Amino acid sequence: MNAISNADFYIDCHMRFSPFPHQETEFREHRDSQARALLWSMRCGKTKSCIDLACYLLEEQKIKTILIVAPNGVHENWVSREIPAHLWHSMRANVAFWRSSSKKIAEDIEARIKEAKPLFLSINSEALMLDRVLKLIGGLLKRGPALLIVDESHDFRRPGAKRTKRIRSLSRHFAYRRILTGTLVENSPLAAYSQFEILQPGALGVKTYGEFKYLYTETAFRPGARHGQESIVGYKNLDKMSEKIARWSSKVGREGMPPFVHTVHDFEIKGPQWKMYQTLKKSFILALDSGKKVAAAEGGARMIKMQQVLSGFIIDETGSVESLVPFEENPRLLALSEVLENLEGKSIIWCRFKEDIRLVKKLMEAKGLNSVEYHGGTSPKDRQASIEAFMKDPSCMIFIGQPKAGGTGINLSSASNVIWYSHVFDAIDRAQASERATQIGGKSITITDLSAMHSLDNYILSKLKDKKSISSEVITAKDL
């Protein structure tokens, strides 16, 4: 068979679903490439393409196993939903994912490694730092050549982070490597360096991060800084960087994806709650009516406390939550209620804090709206149940989630609306979470931001609109 007919055979006879044009092109032209980056907008089918690649490499006996590294929760979604949905008709394979809460999981994975069947093993990014997981990966590699898939590779955008160094070191031992992200350089062009180092050392033409920064940034001395201290004031040679990135990757934009319709719902905070906010803005200590005093350091820590006040509560150093306004008078909840009354279809409500989620859940119960939760404290079993209910149960209208837990890798495309009840500081987290409602060729999605007027909300949204993450060290009181 020639290359084209061989590709046709696999597409026509093995794939469960016909690929979209960009998926088919990637398969035809790059299924034998050792290292590739799929820089596709979110919800454009990166997962299916990698499962097709894995099945092809297994069918051709070029690999024995597949290791998937993904954010927590996303790694489970690969095993519970994506692989069963897209595994080729002819393929029989073991699948497993790492769960640190399960004492027997390591033994189960070790047993599967010893079996002759092909194995898909999915681990969360944080697990790379565990010695037990490294031992499992070592056993996996002893089986023979393997494919490494790093999903949401922007998780490894910080070159100096321990887990970034760990994945770069491990990747050298894999015969085939793929990185997947729809937000390669959402925060900074410099984020590309460590992600492409996973594919191959020097993939972007330099040996060190220092050299990379020198080639692509403009720097200047900061006023009042110590001698030799510089800060980045701009970027240069980005066309050359794009050329180097293009050698390893394919890019797919939002063509065919539903458009976003953005709205901001402003609301006003008055009385004692607003006075507390102003006090915290000017001071590092907030005295509560209960007699407690809550400290907030400069920068990001103070912003978090200010966000809490804007939501009607504050969390002290012991983790205790103190309400600042009665539930039925909470301005943010009242604003959310107004928004929901004017929306049709299912809605995703993203909340920064667990206390936000508790309050929103209470509001949904008061309004008689069937809802599910998805946050850091939700068990893997309950997370999957929440997704299933929201996607399949017509009566389940509301998905209340925490972006850090549910903002990546899960399919919530039954939603017509995304509401940001409280806001994250990271542009990537924001973009990822908003995309959970989309699918190729789907309907338009309404995104609504709740914003307390003349407050920190305005500052956060202005930065995120420009796709900038908020760096605490450059924030002053006048910005808040």
N, C-alpha and C positions, 0 to 999 in steps of 0.2 A: 504493500500500500504506500502511496505517496503521502506527504504531510497533510494535504488538504483532505483527501478521502479518509485518512485516519481520523482527522478531527471530526469530519461529518459522521463517521461511524459512532464515535463516542457521544456526540451531541444527539444524534437521532435514536440511538439504541440503548443508551445508558442513563442519560440525565432524566430525572423525574419531571423537570420543568424546562421548557425551552428558554435559553438565555436571552436577555435583552442584547441589542447590538453591541454595547460596550463590553458586556460580559463575554460574548462570543469572540470579539476581537482579541480580548486578553487571553482567552483560552487558545485560540488558533495560533497566535503569534508568540506567546510567552510561556506555554505550559512546560517547556523544558528549561526555562531560564532558572538559574540557581537562586538569584536574588531579585526581588521586585517589590516595589511600593505601590499599593493601590490608594491613590490620593483622590478618593471619590467622595462626593458630598454624602452626608448621612442619609441612610435609607435607600442607597442606590445599588444594593446587592453585593457588597464586598464579601459577606459571609458565604453566600451561595458560590461565588467564584472560587473561594478558597477550598470549599468542600469538593467542588468539581475537580480542582487541581489535585487535592489529596487523593481522591478516588483514581484519577488518571495515573498518578505516580505509583499508587499501590497496584493497580492493574498491570502496569508495565514493569512491576517488581523493582522499581528504582528506590523505594523506601519501605520500611517496615512499620514505622510508627509516626504519629503526629502529635506534637506538643502545642497546645494553644495557651497563650498567656493573655489574660484580659482583666479588666477591672472586676472587683468583687461583684458577684451577681450576674454580670455579663458572662463570666466564665461558665456559670451554671446553665445559662440560656443556650449556649452552644450545644451542650449535651442533651438538655431536656427538650429543646424545640428544633434548633437549626439542623443538627446532624440527622436526626430522624426524618426531618422533612426533605432533605436534599441528598442523602446518601444514595448512591447509584443502586439501581435494581439488582445488579449482579454482585454487589458488595456485602460481605458479612464481616462485621467488625465489633470489637469490644469498645465501649465508651465509658469514661469515668471522669469525675471531677473532684477536686480537692475540697475537703471541708475540715477546717481546723477543729470544729466543735465535735467531730465524730472520732472516737478513740480507735474504731476499727477500720477507718477509711484507708490508712496507710497499708494495712495488711491486705485489704481487698485489692488495692492498686498493685501491690507487689505480686499478688496471685495472678492478676490479669497480664502483667508484664511477662510472666513465665509461660503464658499460653501462646500457642502458635498464631492465633488470630491477629489480624491488624488491630492496632490500638490507637484510639483518640483519647488523649489525656488532656484535660483542661484545668488550669490552675489560675488562681487570682494573682495579680501582680505582687501583692504584699507577701505572698507565700514564698516568693523567690528567696527571701531572707531566712527561711527555715532550713536547718540542716537536714531534717527528715525529708523535706521536699527535694533538696539537692540530691540526696541519696536515691530517691525515686527516679529523678531525671537521669542520673548516672546509669541506673538499671535499664531505663528505656533506651538509652543510647547504645548499650551493649547488645541490643537486639539487632542492630545494623543501621544503615542510613536512615535519617529521619528528616521530617519537615517541621520547621518552626514557624508558627503563625503568631504574630504579636498584634493583637487587636487593640484599637485605640492607642496606638503607639505614642501619642502625645503624652501619655502617662510617664514616658521616659524622656521627656524633653530637657530635663535638668542634668547636664553632664556630670556634675559632682555628686549627685545623689547615689547612695549605696546600691539601691536596686537597679539604677541605670548601669552602673559599673558591672553589676552581677549579670544582667541580661546581655550586655555586650560581650562579656567573657564567655558566657554559655553559648552564644550564637555561633561562635567559631566552630563548634562541634557538630553543627547541623548541615547536612548536604544541601538542603533547600531552605530558603528563608523568605518570609513575606511580612511586611509591615502594613497595617491598615489604619487609615485615619481620614476623617473629613475635615480635620482642623490642624493641619501640619504646622502652620506658622500663625495661628490665630492671634496669639499674644505677641510674638516676636519672630522675625526671620531667623534669629539664632537658634530657635527651637528645632530647626531641621538637622543640625549637626549630629546630635547624639542618636536621633532616630535612624539616620542613614548609616551610622556606625554599626548599628545592629545588622544591617545587610552585609557590610564588608568594611574593614578598616580602610580609611582614606577614600571612602566612596565619593565624597564631594571634593576630592582633590587636595586635601590637607591632612597632616598627621596629627595636629593638636587643636584643641578648642581655642587656645590662645591665638594661633595662626588664623583660624576661622574668623574670630572676632576682629582681628586686625584687617582682614580683607574686606569685611562687609559692614563695619560700623564707623561712624564718625564720633569722636570723643572730644571732651573739653574738660578743663579743670573746673570744679564746682567752687563757687565763692565760699571762702572760709574753710575749705577742706584742707587737710594736712597735705604736706608736700608729696607729690606723686600720685595723689588720688584723683582719678578721672571718672566721669560718668558718660554714658552713651547719650548723645544728643540727636542722632540720626543714623540712617543706613545708606550704604553705597553699593555699587556693583551688583544690584539685585538681579539684573538681567543675566549676568554671568552665573549667579547662583541658580537661577531658574533653568539655565541650559544644563548645568551639571545634574540638577534634580531630575530633569526630563530623561536623561540617559537611563535612569533606573525605574522610571515610574510611568503610570498612565493617570491622567486627571479626568475626572467627570464632574461637571458642574451641576447646577440645579435644573438644567434643562429636563423637562418632563416631570419635575417635582412640583407639587402644589405651591402656589404663591402664599406668602404670609401677608395677612392684613393686620398691621400693628395699630393698637389704640392705647392711650394712657387714660386711666380713670383717676382723676385727682380727687382727693378728699381732704378735709381740714381737721386738724387736731386742736382742741382748745382746752382751757381751764388748767387744772393741776397737772394733767398728763403733759401738756405742752410746756408748762413751767419746769417740770422735771427734765424734759428734753433739753431745754435751754440751759439749765443748770449743769447737766452732764456735758454739754457742748463747751462750756467755759471752765469746768472744774474736773478734777480727777476723782472726786468723791461725791456720791449721791446719798443723802440722808432720806430714808424712807419713813413713812408715817408710823410704821411698826417699831421704829427706834433703831432698826438695822442700818448699817452703812455699807454701801457697795462701792468698791474701788474699781477704777478703770484706768489702765495705763494709756500711754499715748498711742497714736496710730491705729492699727487694726483692732486692738483690744477695746479701745474706746468706741470705735465704730460699731462693734458687735453689741456692746451695751446700749448704744443709741438706737440701733435697730430694734432691740428688744423693747425699749421704751415706746418706740413708734408702733409696736404691735400690742402694747397694753400690758406688758409684764416685764419683770427683770429677774435674772438668775444670779444668785449670790455665789460666793466662793465655795460654798458647801454643796452647790447644785440645787438648792431649794429655790422654788419658783414663787415669786410674790406678784399677785395681780395688782395692777395700778389703776384699773378702771373696771366697773361692773361689766359682765359678759354682754348684757343686752344694750350697753351703751358704748361698746368698743368701736371706735370709728373705722378701723380697718375691716372688722367683720361686717359692719353696716355697709361699707363700700362694696365688699364682696357680694353681699346679698343683692345689692342694686345691680351689679354686673350680671349675676346669674339670671336675674329676672328678664334680662334683655338678650339672652343667648339661646340658641336652639341647638339641640344635639348634646352629645357627651362632652365633658370637660375634664382636662387635667389641671389640677391646682398644685403648683410647686411652692413649697414652704421651706424657709431656711432652717427653722428650729422645730424640734419635736413638740414644744409647747404650742407653736403655730398650728401644727397638725392636730393636736388635741382640741384646740379651740375651733378649727375649721370642721373637724369631725362632729363636734357638738352642734355647730350651726347646721350642718347637713341633716342631722337627726331632728333638729327643731323644724326644719323646712320639709321634712318627710322625703328627703332625697337619699336613695340607696347609694352608698359609697364604699370604697375600699381604701386601705392604707398601704404604703410601701416606704419604709424608712430603715434606718440603721438597726433598729431593734426588732424588725420583722424577720421571722425565721425563714429559711430557704423554702420550706413547704408552703408557708403562708404567702410568701412573695409570689410564687407561681400561681397559687389560688387567686390572688388579687388580680394578676394579669388575665387569667382565664375568665374570671367573672366580668371584668371590665370589657374584654374583647367579645365575649359570647352572650352575656346576659343582657337582654334589652332593657331590663329594669335598673341595671347598675349604671348610673349616669355620671358618677364622679370618681375620679382617681386622685387621691391626695398623696403626694409623694415628696420625698426629700431628694433634691437633685444629685447629691453625692452618692445616694444609694440607688436611685432608679433612673438617673438622667442619661445613662449610656446603655446601648446594646439591646434594649427591650422594645418590643413592638406594641405601641398603643394607638395604632392607626384607626381605631374606631372613633377616636376623639375628633370633634370638629373645632374645639376651642382649647387654648392653653392660657391659663391665668397664672401670672406671677404674683402670688400673694405677698411674699417677702423675697428679697433679692440676694443673689450670690455675688461675690466679688470677681469671679473668674469668667472671662469671656468665653473660654472653651466650655466650661460647665453650662453656661447659659445657652450657647448654640446647640450643644448636644441634647440638653433636656428639651428644648423647644422642638427639635426634630423628631422626638418620639412619636408625634401624632401624624407624621407624613408617610406617604408611600408613593412610589412611581405612578404617575398618572392619576393621583388622587385629587380630592377636592381641596379648595383653598382652606387655610387654617387661620382662625382669628386668634391673635396673641394680644392679651390685655395685661398691662402693667398697672398694679395698684400703686399709687404714689401720694404720700402725704405731702401737701404743698409746703414749699419753702423749707425742705428738710433734706437729710442725707439721701433719701430716695432719689431726689432730683440729680444729685451728684453721681450716684451709682449708675443710674440709667443713662446719663450723658456720656459716661466713660464706656459703658457696654455698647452703646449705639455706635461708637467709633471702634468697636472690637478691641478695646483696651482693658486689661485686667487692672485692678486697683492695687497699687503698691503702697503699703502703709507708710513707708518712710518719706514719701513725697507729699503726704496729706497734712494740711494745717487746719487749724480751727475754722478759718474763714471759708474753707471748702465745704464744711459740714453744715 
